Amino acid sequence: MTKYTLGVGQAKESILEINGLQSVCPFVSAIPVQGQMGQVQIMRLPCSTLCPHASIYGETYLMTCSGNLLTFKLDKEEEEPKFEGKVIHLGI
C-alpha cells in the first residue's frame, strides 16, 4: 500500500513524499549540477506547495498540473520513539 506524507523543504514548503521518498515533478526539467568529485549529477525538483498547481486541503494533497485534479490522501506520520540516552560508567 502506498503511503503519502508531507516533508519540509529548504524554504519551509510542504513536499509530497511517497513511501518516505520525495516525489519528483515530471513537468520541470532536470538540472545538471557539478558533484563533489567533478562528475555531473542530475537534480530533480520535488512536487511541493511552492508550485501554483499544488495545495493542501485538510488531510489531502491536491495537484492540477496534469490538467486533471489529482488527490492524495495523506497518512499521519508516526513519530519515531525518542531515545533516552543513559551514561553507563564501566568503572575502568
C-alpha positions as a LaTeX table, in Angstrom:
\begin{tabular}{lrrr}
\hline
Residue & $x$ (\AA) & $y$ (\AA) & $z$ (\AA) \\
\hline
Met1 & 0.00 & 0.00 & 0.00 \\
Thr2 & 1.37 & 3.41 & $-0.96$ \\
Lys3 & 1.88 & 5.86 & 1.88 \\
Tyr4 & 1.64 & 9.61 & 1.18 \\
Thr5 & 3.11 & 12.01 & 3.74 \\
Leu6 & 4.42 & 15.56 & 3.87 \\
Gly7 & 8.03 & 16.58 & 4.23 \\
Val8 & 9.52 & 20.03 & 4.74 \\
Gly9 & 11.80 & 21.61 & 2.15 \\
Gln10 & 14.56 & 24.20 & 2.47 \\
Ala11 & 12.13 & 27.09 & 2.04 \\
Lys12 & 9.76 & 25.55 & 4.65 \\
Glu13 & 7.40 & 24.42 & 1.88 \\
Ser14 & 5.47 & 21.17 & 2.11 \\
Ile15 & 6.81 & 18.39 & $-0.12$ \\
Leu16 & 4.79 & 15.35 & $-1.13$ \\
Glu17 & 6.60 & 12.18 & $-0.06$ \\
Ile18 & 5.67 & 8.77 & $-1.43$ \\
Asn19 & 6.68 & 5.85 & 0.78 \\
Gly20 & 9.18 & 8.07 & 2.60 \\
Leu21 & 10.89 & 9.40 & $-0.56$ \\
Gln22 & 10.44 & 12.84 & $-2.12$ \\
Ser23 & 8.18 & 12.87 & $-5.14$ \\
Val24 & 9.58 & 14.22 & $-8.42$ \\
Cys25 & 7.82 & 16.75 & $-10.63$ \\
Pro26 & 7.62 & 15.29 & $-14.16$ \\
Phe27 & 6.92 & 18.70 & $-15.74$ \\
Val28 & 10.12 & 20.50 & $-14.66$ \\
Ser29 & 13.34 & 19.66 & $-16.49$ \\
Ala30 & 16.17 & 18.12 & $-14.51$ \\
Ile31 & 19.03 & 20.44 & $-13.58$ \\
Pro32 & 22.62 & 19.26 & $-14.16$ \\
Val33 & 24.93 & 20.27 & $-11.29$ \\
Gln34 & 28.58 & 19.57 & $-10.57$ \\
Gly35 & 29.14 & 16.94 & $-7.90$ \\
Gln36 & 31.82 & 16.78 & $-5.23$ \\
Met37 & 34.30 & 14.81 & $-7.35$ \\
Gly38 & 33.73 & 16.86 & $-10.52$ \\
Gln39 & 31.17 & 14.49 & $-12.05$ \\
Val40 & 27.83 & 15.76 & $-13.31$ \\
Gln41 & 24.80 & 14.96 & $-11.18$ \\
Ile42 & 21.18 & 15.35 & $-12.15$ \\
Met43 & 18.98 & 17.22 & $-9.67$ \\
Arg44 & 15.22 & 16.76 & $-9.87$ \\
Leu45 & 12.75 & 19.13 & $-8.22$ \\
Pro46 & 10.17 & 17.63 & $-5.87$ \\
Cys47 & 6.44 & 18.28 & $-6.05$ \\
Ser48 & 5.91 & 20.97 & $-3.41$ \\
Thr49 & 3.50 & 23.69 & $-2.40$ \\
Leu50 & 5.81 & 26.30 & $-3.98$ \\
Cys51 & 4.20 & 25.20 & $-7.26$ \\
Pro52 & 0.93 & 27.02 & $-8.08$ \\
His53 & $-0.60$ & 23.67 & $-9.12$ \\
Ala54 & $-0.16$ & 22.05 & $-5.68$ \\
Ser55 & $-2.06$ & 22.74 & $-2.47$ \\
Ile56 & $-3.12$ & 21.10 & 0.74 \\
Tyr57 & $-6.74$ & 20.92 & 1.81 \\
Gly58 & $-7.18$ & 19.33 & 5.22 \\
Glu59 & $-5.62$ & 15.86 & 5.04 \\
Thr60 & $-5.49$ & 15.83 & 1.23 \\
Tyr61 & $-2.71$ & 16.92 & $-1.14$ \\
Leu62 & $-4.19$ & 18.36 & $-4.36$ \\
Met63 & $-2.45$ & 18.72 & $-7.75$ \\
Thr64 & $-3.77$ & 20.15 & $-11.01$ \\
Cys65 & $-0.55$ & 20.13 & $-13.08$ \\
Ser66 & $-1.78$ & 17.42 & $-15.47$ \\
Gly67 & $-4.96$ & 19.31 & $-16.35$ \\
Asn68 & $-6.92$ & 16.98 & $-14.07$ \\
Leu69 & $-7.44$ & 17.20 & $-10.34$ \\
Leu70 & $-5.31$ & 14.57 & $-8.59$ \\
Thr71 & $-5.87$ & 13.94 & $-4.89$ \\
Phe72 & $-3.62$ & 12.10 & $-2.45$ \\
Lys73 & $-4.95$ & 11.16 & 0.98 \\
Leu74 & $-2.17$ & 11.98 & 3.43 \\
Asp75 & $-1.25$ & 9.43 & 6.09 \\
Lys76 & $-0.46$ & 10.60 & 9.57 \\
Glu77 & 3.24 & 10.46 & 10.27 \\
Glu78 & 4.18 & 8.24 & 13.14 \\
Glu79 & 6.70 & 9.85 & 15.43 \\
Glu80 & 9.83 & 7.86 & 15.96 \\
Pro81 & 10.36 & 6.82 & 19.56 \\
Lys82 & 12.60 & 9.18 & 21.47 \\
Phe83 & 15.88 & 7.67 & 22.57 \\
Glu84 & 16.69 & 8.41 & 26.16 \\
Gly85 & 20.45 & 8.44 & 26.35 \\
Lys86 & 21.94 & 7.00 & 29.51 \\
Val87 & 25.53 & 7.21 & 30.59 \\
Ile88 & 26.91 & 3.91 & 31.79 \\
His89 & 30.01 & 4.08 & 33.91 \\
Leu90 & 32.12 & 0.97 & 33.40 \\
Gly91 & 34.43 & 1.67 & 36.34 \\
Ile92 & 37.60 & 1.11 & 34.36 \\
\hline
\end{tabular}
